């Protein structure tokens, strides 16, 4: 889903939250969607569901690293060890 469509979904989720008549359970890899105000994030682990923060998710860290240095990120990500 494009970032523009994700923002539209966030607007819809906000309206649903404000109505007080809906609850949404969502599985996503999108840091943008995980940043939904009021969202409670959980990570699936061997012990069950563990609460987590957006900045502690792998996907957030990966996108942050990419945005901070796209060329360096891709150089490292695409590097193949020629062993």
MARKOL-185896 format. One line per field, with one value per residue: residue number from 1; x negated, y negated, z negated of N, C-alpha, C, O in turn. Coordinates in steps of 0.02 Angstrom, whole numbers, plus 50000, padded with zeros to 5 digits. Example, Ala and Ser with C-alpha at 12.3 -4.5 7.8 and 13.67 -1.06 7.14 Angstrom:
seq <- (1/2)
npx <- (49340/49358)
npy <- (50284/50112)
npz <- (49610/49646)
capx <- (49385/49316)
capy <- (50225/50053)
capz <- (49610/49643)
cpx <- (49340/49355)
cpy <- (50165/49998)
cpz <- (49610/49606)
opx <- (49288/49330)
opy <- (50166/49943)
opz <- (49577/49598)
***
This chain:
seq <- (1/2/3/4/5/6/7/8/9/10/11/12/13/14/15/16/17/18/19/20/21/22/23/24/25/26/27/28/29/30/31/32/33/34/35/36/37/38/39/40/41/42/43/44/45/46/47/48/49/50/51/52/53/54/55/56/57/58/59/60/61/62/63/64/65/66/67/68/69/70/71/72/73/74/75/76/77/78/79/80/81/82/83)
npx <- (49958/49972/49885/49972/50099/50091/50095/50225/50293/50255/50325/50456/50452/50436/50558/50642/50598/50632/50769/50798/50854/50788/50660/50498/50396/50242/50121/49964/49823/49789/49711/49772/49910/49901/49876/49993/50090/50119/50112/50083/49945/49886/49769/49744/49689/49597/49652/49776/49878/49791/49783/49726/49628/49643/49517/49437/49460/49411/49441/49462/49334/49260/49317/49288/49147/49129/49188/49101/48981/48987/48903/48793/48862/48919/48803/48746/48850/48862/48741/48646/48565/48416/48357)
npy <- (50058/49891/49748/49636/49695/49764/49660/49616/49729/49720/49604/49652/49749/49666/49598/49706/49739/49624/49634/49728/49852/49958/50081/50119/50245/50269/50335/50288/50232/50106/49961/49836/49863/49927/49820/49761/49651/49688/49823/49989/50085/50249/50381/50538/50675/50817/50833/50781/50639/50491/50330/50188/50048/49929/49881/49987/50088/50199/50160/50022/49979/50020/49943/49815/49818/49832/49710/49618/49641/49683/49731/49790/49884/49968/50012/50089/50181/50247/50303/50443/50573/50628/50752)
npz <- (50000/50042/49969/49967/49970/49852/49759/49783/49735/49600/49566/49577/49477/49366/49366/49339/49212/49141/49147/49054/49069/49125/49140/49188/49246/49309/49418/49469/49566/49582/49534/49537/49520/49397/49318/49286/49192/49022/49040/48984/48980/49017/49010/49082/48995/48931/48807/48818/48842/48839/48772/48865/48924/49056/49104/49071/49159/49290/49421/49414/49374/49486/49591/49541/49545/49683/49729/49669/49735/49884/49992/49925/49847/49945/50009/49909/49884/50007/50024/50061/49988/50050/50023)
capx <- (50000/49931/49889/50033/50156/50084/50120/50298/50314/50247/50381/50514/50444/50448/50631/50671/50580/50672/50839/50805/50893/50749/50594/50462/50335/50208/50052/49933/49751/49781/49699/49820/49971/49887/49872/50061/50098/50158/50104/50044/49906/49863/49724/49756/49628/49609/49692/49842/49878/49753/49790/49666/49633/49629/49445/49404/49476/49361/49461/49449/49261/49238/49338/49249/49080/49133/49200/49042/48926/49010/48849/48756/48905/48924/48737/48737/48902/48852/48674/48644/48499/48386/48313)
capy <- (50000/49830/49705/49595/49738/49779/49601/49620/49781/49692/49558/49693/49779/49613/49588/49765/49733/49569/49655/49770/49912/50006/50102/50145/50285/50266/50359/50247/50220/50036/49914/49782/49886/49941/49755/49737/49626/49730/49894/50031/50131/50311/50423/50609/50709/50885/50832/50753/50570/50447/50259/50158/49979/49921/49874/50050/50138/50208/50123/49951/49968/50028/49884/49758/49824/49817/49638/49581/49650/49731/49763/49834/49939/50016/50042/50142/50232/50284/50333/50516/50597/50668/50801)
capz <- (50000/50047/49910/49970/49950/49780/49724/49788/49687/49533/49555/49565/49410/49317/49363/49305/49141/49113/49142/48995/49084/49163/49117/49246/49235/49374/49425/49521/49563/49600/49479/49540/49489/49327/49283/49274/49123/48977/49055/48938/49023/48987/49050/49070/48973/48908/48746/48833/48867/48796/48790/48893/48948/49128/49118/49057/49210/49343/49481/49402/49376/49555/49629/49516/49572/49754/49738/49648/49782/49934/50029/49880/49828/50001/50020/49859/49893/50069/50024/50056/49968/50103/49991)
cpx <- (49955/49937/49951/50094/50152/50108/50196/50326/50308/50304/50445/50511/50457/50523/50665/50658/50623/50746/50851/50842/50854/50683/50560/50402/50303/50139/50021/49858/49737/49770/49750/49886/49961/49886/49941/50069/50143/50150/50064/50011/49883/49818/49740/49690/49646/49654/49761/49836/49843/49764/49723/49680/49615/49554/49406/49419/49422/49377/49449/49375/49235/49256/49300/49179/49079/49141/49139/48986/48945/48954/48810/48797/48908/48857/48726/48787/48890/48784/48679/48573/48472/48337/48307)
cpy <- (49938/49789/49660/49634/49757/49721/49600/49673/49756/49643/49597/49725/49728/49600/49646/49760/49680/49588/49697/49835/49967/50021/50134/50185/50293/50297/50320/50246/50146/49992/49857/49803/49902/49877/49725/49713/49671/49804/49928/50084/50191/50347/50495/50641/50780/50887/50802/50684/50526/50375/50232/50085/49977/49921/49938/50104/50140/50164/50048/49937/49972/49967/49822/49760/49809/49742/49596/49585/49702/49768/49812/49894/49991/50049/50100/50198/50276/50317/50408/50537/50645/50719/50865)
cpz <- (50000/49983/49909/49948/49877/49738/49726/49740/49616/49517/49540/49496/49356/49310/49326/49230/49108/49106/49080/49007/49119/49128/49178/49222/49303/49369/49482/49511/49574/49539/49478/49506/49415/49286/49270/49202/49082/48989/48999/48981/48983/49037/49032/49052/48951/48846/48758/48864/48816/48818/48817/48912/49021/49142/49104/49110/49264/49404/49473/49407/49447/49597/49606/49545/49647/49766/49719/49699/49835/49970/49985/49859/49884/50016/49971/49870/49953/50073/50017/50041/50023/50076/50031)
opx <- (49907/49986/49980/50136/50203/50140/50228/50377/50352/50329/50483/50561/50487/50548/50711/50702/50648/50781/50907/50860/50882/50655/50592/50362/50333/50103/50048/49832/49679/49813/49768/49914/50005/49894/49946/50056/50197/50178/50017/50045/49863/49828/49748/49641/49704/49689/49801/49794/49863/49756/49669/49738/49576/49531/49347/49392/49391/49332/49429/49354/49192/49214/49282/49154/49032/49106/49127/48947/48923/48956/48795/48771/48899/48856/48701/48769/48905/48770/48713/48526/48504/48282/48271)
opy <- (49934/49795/49649/49608/49765/49732/49584/49661/49770/49642/49579/49728/49745/49592/49635/49776/49689/49561/49700/49869/50017/49980/50173/50160/50319/50286/50319/50256/50125/49986/49833/49764/49891/49879/49669/49752/49691/49845/49900/50124/50186/50343/50512/50634/50800/50937/50799/50673/50522/50359/50252/50065/50018/49956/49943/50159/50089/50135/50015/49889/49933/49941/49780/49708/49777/49713/49544/49537/49759/49829/49868/49950/50051/50108/50153/50257/50335/50354/50433/50520/50696/50727/50911)
opz <- (49962/49946/49856/49911/49844/49686/49675/49707/49575/49460/49495/49461/49304/49254/49287/49190/49052/49063/49054/48959/49141/49092/49214/49181/49350/49320/49538/49456/49574/49496/49425/49468/49374/49225/49246/49156/49103/48951/48971/49015/48925/49097/48974/49088/48953/48834/48711/48908/48758/48877/48793/48917/49046/49187/49123/49106/49280/49434/49521/49440/49467/49634/49648/49568/49671/49807/49750/49706/49831/49978/50006/49854/49871/50033/49990/49865/49952/50121/49972/50078/50038/50103/50011)
***
